[in-house]
Amino acid sequence: MDYHLSKRTLYELKTTWEAIEDVFSMHFARYGLSSAKFNALIHLYMAGDRGLTQSELGNKLLVARATITGLVERLEKEDLVVRSTDPSDKRVFRVCLTNRAFALMHAFLPVHNDYMCKVISALDRHEKEALISLLEKIRKGLGSV
């Protein structure tokens, strides 16, 4: 095994991911968002008028119950979501986007889609497909570590 090449590969993956996170943090901040807020809002946006239960949202975001409760409370304070009890089970809270959040998402998503294309524009289609394949291979290989 080539230790130095492995180390360099992991270093490049790590620093590239950190740079992508930084770029997207600035992008989200222009709209008053963070990646956590955006991820919650996009899942709720895709769920439509029915919204999601807090538990469903937490599962989609892969976060603990306490984390999702805090996130929903922050979004509620910003008038981006509204919580209500589920009519079929009063113990369950449903989370839905407010009109303000729908307007934000309608304005933000086209800009965001263009931005994602710009972020990865250094690669042509073939290179993007190759990178996806290689990253999937690495992720699958992590199961044997």
C-alpha positions as CSV (number, residue, x, y, z in Angstrom):
1,M,0.0,0.0,0.0
2,D,1.3,3.5,-0.9
3,Y,0.9,5.4,2.4
4,H,1.9,8.8,1.0
5,L,-0.5,8.6,-1.9
6,S,-3.3,7.5,0.5
7,K,-2.5,10.3,2.8
8,R,-2.5,12.8,-0.1
9,T,-5.8,11.5,-1.4
10,L,-7.4,11.9,2.0
11,Y,-5.9,15.3,2.5
12,E,-7.3,16.5,-0.9
13,L,-10.7,15.1,0.0
14,K,-10.8,16.8,3.4
15,T,-9.5,20.2,2.2
16,T,-11.8,20.2,-0.8
17,W,-14.8,19.4,1.4
18,E,-13.9,22.1,3.8
19,A,-13.6,24.6,1.0
20,I,-17.0,23.6,-0.4
21,E,-18.5,24.0,3.1
22,D,-17.0,27.5,3.4
23,V,-18.2,28.5,-0.1
24,F,-21.7,27.2,0.7
25,S,-21.8,28.8,4.1
26,M,-21.2,32.2,2.5
27,H,-23.8,31.4,-0.2
28,F,-26.5,30.5,2.4
29,A,-25.6,33.5,4.6
30,R,-26.6,35.8,1.8
31,Y,-30.2,34.5,2.3
32,G,-30.1,34.4,6.1
33,L,-29.6,30.6,6.0
34,S,-27.2,28.0,7.2
35,S,-26.8,24.6,5.8
36,A,-28.9,23.1,8.6
37,K,-31.7,25.5,8.0
38,F,-31.6,25.0,4.3
39,N,-31.6,21.2,4.6
40,A,-34.7,21.4,6.9
41,L,-36.4,23.9,4.6
42,I,-35.8,21.9,1.4
43,H,-37.2,18.7,3.0
44,L,-40.3,20.6,4.1
45,Y,-40.6,22.3,0.8
46,M,-40.5,19.0,-1.0
47,A,-43.1,17.6,1.4
48,G,-45.6,20.2,0.3
49,D,-48.5,21.6,2.3
50,R,-48.8,18.5,4.6
51,G,-45.3,19.1,5.9
52,L,-43.5,16.5,8.0
53,T,-43.6,15.4,11.6
54,Q,-40.6,16.5,13.6
55,S,-39.6,12.8,13.8
56,E,-39.7,12.5,10.0
57,L,-37.7,15.7,9.5
58,G,-35.1,14.5,12.1
59,N,-34.8,11.1,10.2
60,K,-34.3,12.9,6.9
61,L,-31.7,15.2,8.4
62,L,-30.1,12.3,10.4
63,V,-30.2,14.3,13.6
64,A,-31.2,13.5,17.2
65,R,-34.6,14.5,18.6
66,A,-33.1,17.3,20.7
67,T,-31.3,18.7,17.7
68,I,-34.4,18.8,15.5
69,T,-36.4,20.4,18.3
70,G,-33.9,23.2,18.6
71,L,-33.7,23.7,14.9
72,V,-37.5,23.8,14.5
73,E,-37.8,26.3,17.4
74,R,-35.2,28.5,15.6
75,L,-37.0,28.3,12.3
76,E,-40.3,29.0,14.1
77,K,-38.8,32.2,15.7
78,E,-37.8,33.3,12.2
79,D,-41.3,32.7,10.9
80,L,-40.1,30.1,8.5
81,V,-42.1,27.2,9.9
82,V,-45.2,26.6,11.9
83,R,-45.7,23.6,14.2
84,S,-49.1,22.1,14.9
85,T,-50.4,18.9,16.5
86,D,-51.2,16.1,14.1
87,P,-55.0,15.7,13.8
88,S,-54.6,11.9,13.9
89,D,-52.2,11.8,16.9
90,K,-52.2,14.7,19.3
91,R,-48.8,13.6,20.6
92,V,-47.1,14.3,17.3
93,F,-46.1,17.7,15.9
94,R,-46.3,18.4,12.2
95,V,-43.9,21.1,10.8
96,C,-44.9,23.1,7.7
97,L,-43.4,26.0,5.9
98,T,-44.9,29.4,6.3
99,N,-45.7,31.6,3.3
100,R,-42.5,33.5,4.1
101,A,-40.5,30.3,3.8
102,F,-42.2,29.3,0.5
103,A,-41.4,32.8,-0.9
104,L,-37.8,32.4,0.3
105,M,-37.4,29.0,-1.3
106,H,-39.0,30.2,-4.6
107,A,-36.4,33.0,-4.7
108,F,-33.5,31.0,-3.5
109,L,-33.7,27.7,-5.3
110,P,-33.0,28.9,-8.9
111,V,-30.0,30.9,-7.6
112,H,-28.9,27.9,-5.5
113,N,-29.2,25.5,-8.5
114,D,-27.0,27.9,-10.6
115,Y,-24.6,28.2,-7.8
116,M,-24.1,24.5,-7.4
117,C,-23.3,24.3,-11.2
118,K,-20.7,27.1,-10.8
119,V,-19.1,25.4,-7.8
120,I,-18.4,22.3,-9.8
121,S,-17.9,23.9,-13.2
122,A,-14.2,23.1,-13.2
123,L,-15.1,19.6,-14.1
124,D,-16.7,18.5,-17.4
125,R,-19.5,15.9,-17.5
126,H,-17.2,12.9,-17.9
127,E,-15.0,14.1,-14.9
128,K,-18.1,14.6,-12.8
129,E,-19.3,11.1,-13.5
130,A,-15.9,9.7,-12.8
131,L,-15.7,11.6,-9.5
132,I,-19.1,10.4,-8.4
133,S,-18.1,6.8,-9.2
134,L,-14.8,7.1,-7.2
135,L,-16.5,8.7,-4.2
136,E,-19.2,6.0,-4.2
137,K,-16.4,3.4,-4.3
138,I,-14.6,5.0,-1.3
139,R,-17.9,5.2,0.7
140,K,-18.7,1.6,0.0
141,G,-15.1,0.6,1.0
142,L,-15.5,2.3,4.4
143,G,-17.8,-0.6,5.4
144,S,-14.8,-2.9,5.5
145,V,-12.5,-0.7,7.6
